[in-house]
Amino acid sequence: MNQRINPESPLLLFALLAGSSLTVMSGAAVSPAMPAITAAFADEPMADFLTRLVLTMPALFIALCAPLGGLLVDRVGRKPVIVVALTLYGLSGTVGLYTDSLTVLLASRALLGVAVGGLMTACTTLIGDCYQGVRRSQVLGLQASSAAIGGVVFLLGGGLLTELSWRGPFTLYLAAFVLLPITLIALRQAPVYTPAQRAEAAARGDQQRPAMASLIGLYACMLLGMGLFYVVPLQLPYRLHELGYMSGALAGAALSVNTVCAAILSFSYRQLYLRFPEWQLLAASFFAIAGGLGLIGAAEGLPLILTGLSFVGAALGLLIPTVNQWLLRIAPLSMRGRIISGSTAGLFLGQFLSPFLSQPLVGLTGLAGAFLAFSALALVVAVLVTVLARRGRPHDPRTDATRGAS
């Protein structure tokens, strides 16, 4: 490796966390502007449907293109993918500032998804390269925590800028160009693995492929977990209306409880990782989702709703760093990008599919019934994780503390 590397560089850590936070902005920034965007393109055929794709298009293309990003991360390198992805992010994200074409806007949102898929995969893979064991778990927790906080900041910023114009929130994507020079400097201190080093890792036996069943199981947990989590922002405002709480501001404040709890759990993830095996943390995330959705479905007033939201937020704070830590631990050096790309794809595919899965169930059972049904599904997943993981050889995180294992 280059002798100038310093994985513990605060600037490098900042660049990785900031780059990861930008991925949340793909949808959060423009969400408050959706009614205004629909009004701006009201003369377009199928405007109501097509303008909604402005919000969902990035998630679909992130899921579709993340595997390609993972392949490039392994073949070309982590640094080039981050730099190109940041540049494409800024260029595509700001198209809404000047275009008057809905078709061009939708195409730019698809390109934004391509950029986010590469950026998220490369940043997480580089975290796996730079940090090991307990320190890695801490950084992955910080990554999830910063993304959660960033989501709130970008949502609020998008709302304020929407007051100026529907184009206003698209200025937030200029943040990529601010971050780009900082990242270029920071990446000089990141490790670079050459073909010779990959060959050396292979000779040591570090290149053993992880079991396909493990990968599929972890990807499925990410997809299901995110799909269940996104039932809350999609359906909670309607559930509050059903209970007589009509204020949109109240719905926004209630959802912030979700995000704050996710950020707190992620921030303290290192301490949890030291005390509990990965399978217990993963199972706990689904037990928490089950409890939270069940409380929201059974609630007759705001206190129980808020309690349920805190459970669901805590679940998200456990789910993302646990899946990524588990994948990075079992991924060989030469396959880290491709293996992490599956987590990125599952994360955003769950977001994209959530409305398609939840809305029909709401039509069949009503809002309360849908929340209770999804609670039961999460409970089944939690039990399956517990049973299947215990049949294998669970990783003991205490060995990381003593040996610094990856």
C-alpha positions as CSV (number, residue, x, y, z in Angstrom):
1,M,0.0,0.0,0.0
2,N,1.0,3.6,-0.4
3,Q,3.1,4.8,2.4
4,R,1.1,8.0,2.8
5,I,-2.0,6.2,3.8
6,N,-3.7,7.0,7.1
7,P,-7.1,5.2,7.4
8,E,-7.7,7.0,10.8
9,S,-7.5,10.4,9.1
10,P,-10.4,12.5,10.3
11,L,-10.7,14.1,6.9
12,L,-11.1,10.6,5.3
13,L,-13.7,9.6,7.8
14,F,-15.6,12.9,7.2
15,A,-15.5,12.3,3.4
16,L,-16.8,8.7,3.7
17,L,-19.6,9.7,6.1
18,A,-20.6,12.8,4.1
19,G,-20.6,10.8,0.8
20,S,-22.8,8.2,2.4
21,S,-25.2,10.9,3.7
22,L,-25.6,12.3,0.2
23,T,-27.3,9.1,-0.8
24,V,-30.2,9.9,1.4
25,M,-30.7,13.2,-0.3
26,S,-31.7,11.4,-3.6
27,G,-35.3,11.3,-2.4
28,A,-35.4,13.4,0.8
29,A,-34.5,16.7,-0.8
30,V,-37.4,16.8,-3.4
31,S,-40.1,15.1,-1.3
32,P,-41.5,18.4,0.1
33,A,-41.7,19.8,-3.4
34,M,-43.7,17.0,-5.0
35,P,-47.1,18.8,-5.1
36,A,-45.3,21.9,-6.6
37,I,-43.6,19.7,-9.2
38,T,-46.9,18.1,-10.1
39,A,-48.4,21.6,-10.5
40,A,-45.5,22.8,-12.7
41,F,-46.0,19.9,-15.1
42,A,-49.8,19.8,-14.9
43,D,-50.1,20.1,-18.7
44,E,-48.1,17.0,-19.4
45,P,-50.0,13.8,-20.1
46,M,-50.2,11.5,-17.1
47,A,-48.6,14.3,-15.0
48,D,-49.8,13.0,-11.7
49,F,-48.2,9.6,-12.2
50,L,-45.1,10.7,-14.0
51,T,-44.2,13.4,-11.5
52,R,-44.3,10.9,-8.7
53,L,-41.5,9.1,-10.5
54,V,-39.3,12.1,-9.8
55,L,-39.3,10.8,-6.2
56,T,-39.1,7.0,-6.8
57,M,-37.0,6.8,-9.9
58,P,-33.6,7.1,-8.1
59,A,-34.4,4.2,-5.8
60,L,-35.2,1.9,-8.7
61,F,-32.0,2.7,-10.6
62,I,-29.9,2.5,-7.4
63,A,-31.2,-1.0,-7.0
64,L,-30.7,-1.9,-10.6
65,C,-27.2,-0.4,-11.0
66,A,-25.6,-1.1,-7.6
67,P,-24.3,-4.5,-8.7
68,L,-22.6,-2.9,-11.7
69,G,-21.1,-0.3,-9.3
70,G,-19.9,-3.1,-7.1
71,L,-18.2,-4.8,-10.1
72,L,-16.4,-1.5,-11.0
73,V,-15.4,-1.0,-7.4
74,D,-13.6,-4.4,-7.4
75,R,-12.2,-4.1,-10.9
76,V,-11.4,-0.4,-11.3
77,G,-11.0,0.6,-7.7
78,R,-12.8,2.3,-4.9
79,K,-11.4,5.8,-5.4
80,P,-12.3,6.3,-9.1
81,V,-15.8,5.1,-8.5
82,I,-16.3,7.6,-5.7
83,V,-15.0,10.5,-7.7
84,V,-17.0,9.7,-10.8
85,A,-20.1,9.0,-8.8
86,L,-19.8,12.3,-6.9
87,T,-19.4,14.2,-10.2
88,L,-22.4,12.4,-11.8
89,Y,-24.4,13.0,-8.6
90,G,-23.9,16.8,-8.8
91,L,-24.5,17.0,-12.6
92,S,-27.6,14.9,-12.6
93,G,-29.0,16.1,-9.3
94,T,-29.0,19.8,-10.4
95,V,-30.8,19.3,-13.7
96,G,-34.1,20.3,-12.0
97,L,-32.7,23.8,-11.6
98,Y,-33.0,24.6,-15.3
99,T,-34.9,22.0,-17.3
100,D,-38.5,22.6,-18.5
101,S,-38.9,19.0,-19.8
102,L,-40.4,16.3,-17.6
103,T,-38.7,13.7,-19.7
104,V,-35.3,15.2,-19.2
105,L,-36.0,15.6,-15.5
106,L,-36.9,11.9,-15.2
107,A,-33.8,10.9,-17.1
108,S,-31.6,12.9,-14.8
109,R,-33.3,11.2,-11.8
110,A,-32.4,7.8,-13.3
111,L,-28.7,9.0,-13.7
112,L,-28.8,10.2,-10.1
113,G,-29.8,6.7,-9.1
114,V,-26.8,5.3,-11.0
115,A,-24.5,7.7,-9.2
116,V,-25.9,6.9,-5.7
117,G,-25.6,3.2,-6.3
118,G,-21.9,3.6,-7.1
119,L,-21.3,6.1,-4.3
120,M,-23.0,4.1,-1.5
121,T,-21.3,0.8,-2.6
122,A,-17.8,2.4,-2.9
123,C,-18.0,4.3,0.4
124,T,-19.1,1.2,2.3
125,T,-16.5,-0.9,0.6
126,L,-13.8,1.6,1.5
127,I,-14.9,1.6,5.1
128,G,-14.3,-2.2,5.0
129,D,-10.8,-1.6,3.6
130,C,-9.9,1.2,6.1
131,Y,-11.2,-0.2,9.4
132,Q,-11.4,-3.6,11.0
133,G,-13.2,-5.4,13.8
134,V,-14.8,-3.2,16.5
135,R,-13.6,0.0,14.9
136,R,-15.3,-0.9,11.7
137,S,-18.6,-1.6,13.5
138,Q,-18.2,1.9,15.1
139,V,-17.7,3.6,11.7
140,L,-20.6,1.7,10.1
141,G,-22.8,2.9,13.0
142,L,-21.6,6.4,12.4
143,Q,-22.4,6.0,8.7
144,A,-26.0,5.0,9.4
145,S,-26.3,7.7,12.0
146,S,-25.0,10.4,9.8
147,A,-27.4,9.3,7.0
148,A,-30.3,9.4,9.4
149,I,-29.4,12.9,10.5
150,G,-28.7,14.0,6.9
151,G,-32.2,12.8,6.0
152,V,-33.8,15.2,8.5
153,V,-31.5,18.1,7.4
154,F,-32.2,17.5,3.7
155,L,-35.9,17.1,4.3
156,L,-36.1,20.4,6.2
157,G,-33.9,22.1,3.7
158,G,-36.0,20.9,0.8
159,G,-39.1,22.1,2.5
160,L,-37.7,25.6,3.1
161,L,-36.4,25.9,-0.5
162,T,-39.8,24.7,-1.8
163,E,-41.2,28.0,-0.4
164,L,-39.1,29.8,-3.1
165,S,-39.8,27.6,-6.0
166,W,-40.3,23.9,-7.0
167,R,-36.7,24.1,-8.4
168,G,-35.4,25.2,-5.0
169,P,-34.6,21.8,-3.5
170,F,-32.5,20.9,-6.5
171,T,-29.8,23.4,-5.3
172,L,-29.1,21.0,-2.4
173,Y,-27.5,18.6,-4.9
174,L,-24.7,21.2,-5.4
175,A,-23.3,19.8,-2.1
176,A,-21.6,17.1,-4.2
177,F,-19.4,19.7,-5.9
178,V,-18.5,21.1,-2.5
179,L,-17.6,17.7,-1.2
180,L,-15.7,16.7,-4.3
181,P,-12.4,18.6,-3.7
182,I,-12.4,17.5,0.0
183,T,-12.9,13.9,-1.1
184,L,-10.1,14.1,-3.6
185,I,-7.7,15.2,-0.9
186,A,-9.0,12.7,1.7
187,L,-8.8,9.7,-0.7
188,R,-5.0,10.2,-0.9
189,Q,-4.9,8.7,2.6
190,A,-7.1,5.7,1.8
191,P,-5.6,2.3,1.1
192,V,-5.2,1.1,-2.5
193,Y,-5.1,-2.6,-3.1
194,T,-3.0,-3.7,-6.2
195,P,-3.4,-6.9,-8.2
196,A,-0.3,-8.2,-6.4
197,Q,-1.8,-7.6,-3.0
198,R,-5.0,-9.4,-4.1
199,A,-2.9,-12.4,-5.2
200,E,-1.1,-12.4,-1.9
201,A,-4.5,-12.4,-0.1
202,A,-5.6,-15.3,-2.3
203,A,-2.4,-17.2,-1.3
204,R,-3.2,-16.7,2.4
205,G,-6.7,-18.1,1.8
206,D,-8.5,-14.8,2.2
207,Q,-10.3,-15.2,-1.1
208,Q,-12.7,-17.9,0.0
209,R,-16.2,-17.2,-1.3
210,P,-18.8,-16.8,1.4
211,A,-21.7,-19.2,1.4
212,M,-24.4,-18.2,-1.1
213,A,-27.1,-18.9,1.5
214,S,-25.5,-16.4,3.9
215,L,-25.5,-13.7,1.2
216,I,-29.0,-14.3,0.1
217,G,-30.2,-14.3,3.7
218,L,-28.5,-11.0,4.5
219,Y,-29.7,-9.4,1.3
220,A,-33.3,-10.6,2.0
221,C,-33.1,-9.2,5.5
222,M,-32.1,-5.8,4.2
223,L,-34.8,-5.8,1.5
224,L,-37.5,-6.9,3.9
225,G,-36.4,-4.7,6.7
226,M,-36.4,-1.6,4.5
227,G,-39.7,-2.5,2.9
228,L,-41.3,-2.8,6.3
229,F,-39.6,0.3,7.6
230,Y,-40.9,2.5,4.7
231,V,-44.5,1.4,5.5
232,V,-44.3,4.0,8.3
233,P,-43.5,7.2,6.3
234,L,-45.9,6.1,3.6
235,Q,-48.9,5.3,5.8
236,L,-48.4,7.0,9.1
237,P,-49.9,10.4,8.1
238,Y,-53.1,8.5,7.0
239,R,-53.1,6.5,10.2
240,L,-52.9,9.7,12.2
241,H,-55.8,11.2,10.2
242,E,-57.8,8.1,11.0
243,L,-57.3,8.7,14.7
244,G,-58.3,12.3,14.4
245,Y,-54.9,14.0,14.2
246,M,-55.2,16.1,11.0
247,S,-52.0,18.3,11.3
248,G,-49.3,17.7,8.7
249,A,-46.9,19.3,11.0
250,L,-47.7,16.7,13.7
251,A,-47.1,13.9,11.2
252,G,-43.7,15.4,10.3
253,A,-42.8,15.8,14.0
254,A,-43.9,12.2,14.7
255,L,-41.8,10.9,11.9
256,S,-38.8,12.7,13.3
257,V,-39.0,10.5,16.4
258,N,-38.4,7.6,14.0
259,T,-35.2,9.2,12.6
260,V,-33.9,10.4,16.0
261,C,-34.1,6.9,17.4
262,A,-32.4,5.4,14.4
263,A,-29.6,7.9,14.7
264,I,-29.1,7.2,18.4
265,L,-29.0,3.4,18.0
266,S,-26.6,3.7,15.1
267,F,-24.4,6.1,17.0
268,S,-24.1,3.6,19.9
269,Y,-23.7,0.6,17.6
270,R,-20.1,-0.1,18.7
271,Q,-21.2,-0.8,22.3
272,L,-24.0,-3.1,21.1
273,Y,-21.7,-4.9,18.7
274,L,-19.3,-5.7,21.6
275,R,-22.0,-7.1,23.7
276,F,-24.1,-9.1,21.3
277,P,-23.5,-11.4,18.3
278,E,-24.5,-10.2,14.9
279,W,-27.4,-12.6,14.6
280,Q,-28.9,-11.3,17.9
281,L,-28.7,-7.7,16.7
282,L,-30.3,-8.7,13.4
283,A,-33.1,-10.6,15.1
284,A,-33.6,-7.7,17.5
285,S,-34.1,-5.3,14.6
286,F,-37.0,-7.4,13.3
287,F,-38.4,-7.9,16.8
288,A,-38.3,-4.1,17.2
289,I,-40.0,-3.6,13.8
290,A,-42.7,-6.1,14.7
291,G,-43.3,-4.4,18.0
292,G,-43.3,-0.9,16.5
293,L,-45.7,-1.7,13.7
294,G,-47.9,-3.6,16.0
295,L,-48.2,-0.7,18.4
296,I,-49.0,1.7,15.5
297,G,-51.7,-0.6,14.3
298,A,-53.2,-1.1,17.7
299,A,-52.9,2.5,18.9
300,E,-55.9,4.6,19.8
301,G,-53.9,7.7,20.6
302,L,-50.7,9.5,20.0
303,P,-48.6,8.2,22.9
304,L,-48.7,4.6,21.6
305,I,-48.0,5.8,18.1
306,L,-44.9,7.6,19.3
307,T,-43.8,4.5,21.2
308,G,-44.2,2.4,18.1
309,L,-42.2,4.9,16.0
310,S,-39.3,4.8,18.5
311,F,-39.2,1.0,18.1
312,V,-39.2,1.2,14.3
313,G,-36.5,3.8,14.3
314,A,-34.4,1.8,16.7
315,A,-34.8,-1.2,14.4
316,L,-33.4,0.7,11.4
317,G,-30.5,1.9,13.6
318,L,-29.6,-1.8,14.1
319,L,-30.5,-3.3,10.7
320,I,-28.2,-1.4,8.3
321,P,-24.9,-1.5,10.2
322,T,-25.5,-5.1,11.3
323,V,-26.0,-6.3,7.7
324,N,-23.1,-4.3,6.3
325,Q,-20.7,-5.4,9.2
326,W,-21.7,-9.0,8.6
327,L,-21.1,-8.8,4.9
328,L,-17.8,-7.0,5.2
329,R,-16.6,-9.6,7.7
330,I,-17.2,-12.5,5.4
331,A,-16.4,-10.8,2.1
332,P,-12.9,-11.6,0.6
333,L,-10.9,-8.5,-0.4
334,S,-11.3,-8.9,-4.1
335,M,-15.1,-9.3,-3.8
336,R,-16.0,-6.7,-1.2
337,G,-17.5,-4.2,-3.7
338,R,-19.8,-6.8,-5.4
339,I,-20.9,-8.3,-2.1
340,I,-21.7,-4.9,-0.6
341,S,-23.5,-3.9,-3.7
342,G,-26.2,-6.5,-2.9
343,S,-26.8,-4.7,0.4
344,T,-27.1,-1.4,-1.4
345,A,-29.5,-2.9,-3.9
346,G,-31.6,-4.5,-1.2
347,L,-31.8,-1.3,0.8
348,F,-33.2,0.8,-2.0
349,L,-35.3,-1.9,-3.7
350,G,-37.1,-2.3,-0.3
351,Q,-37.8,1.4,-0.4
352,F,-39.1,1.3,-4.0
353,L,-41.3,-1.8,-3.5
354,S,-42.8,-0.7,-0.2
355,P,-45.7,1.4,-1.6
356,F,-46.6,-1.4,-4.1
357,L,-46.8,-3.9,-1.3
358,S,-48.4,-1.8,1.4
359,Q,-51.1,-0.1,-0.6
360,P,-53.0,-3.2,-1.7
361,L,-53.0,-4.6,1.8
362,V,-54.3,-1.3,3.1
363,G,-57.2,-1.6,0.6
364,L,-57.9,-5.1,1.9
365,T,-57.6,-4.7,5.7
366,G,-57.6,-1.0,6.4
367,L,-54.7,0.9,7.9
368,A,-54.7,-0.6,11.3
369,G,-55.0,-4.1,9.9
370,A,-52.1,-3.5,7.4
371,F,-49.8,-2.4,10.2
372,L,-50.7,-5.4,12.3
373,A,-50.2,-7.7,9.3
374,F,-46.7,-6.3,8.6
375,S,-46.0,-6.6,12.3
376,A,-46.7,-10.3,12.0
377,L,-44.5,-10.6,9.0
378,A,-41.6,-8.9,10.8
379,L,-42.1,-11.3,13.8
380,V,-41.9,-14.3,11.5
381,V,-38.6,-13.0,10.0
382,A,-37.2,-12.3,13.5
383,V,-38.0,-15.9,14.5
384,L,-36.4,-17.3,11.3
385,V,-33.3,-15.2,11.8
386,T,-33.0,-16.6,15.3
387,V,-33.5,-20.2,14.4
388,L,-31.4,-20.2,11.2
389,A,-28.5,-18.2,12.6
390,R,-28.2,-20.3,15.8
391,R,-27.9,-23.5,13.6
392,G,-24.8,-22.1,12.1
393,R,-21.6,-20.8,13.7
394,P,-22.4,-17.3,14.9
395,H,-19.5,-14.8,15.0
396,D,-18.4,-13.8,18.5
397,P,-17.6,-10.0,18.4
398,R,-15.5,-10.3,21.5
399,T,-12.8,-11.9,19.4
400,D,-12.7,-8.6,17.4
401,A,-11.9,-6.7,20.6
402,T,-9.0,-8.9,21.5
403,R,-7.6,-9.7,18.1
404,G,-8.7,-6.9,15.8
405,A,-10.2,-9.3,13.4
406,S,-12.1,-8.0,10.4
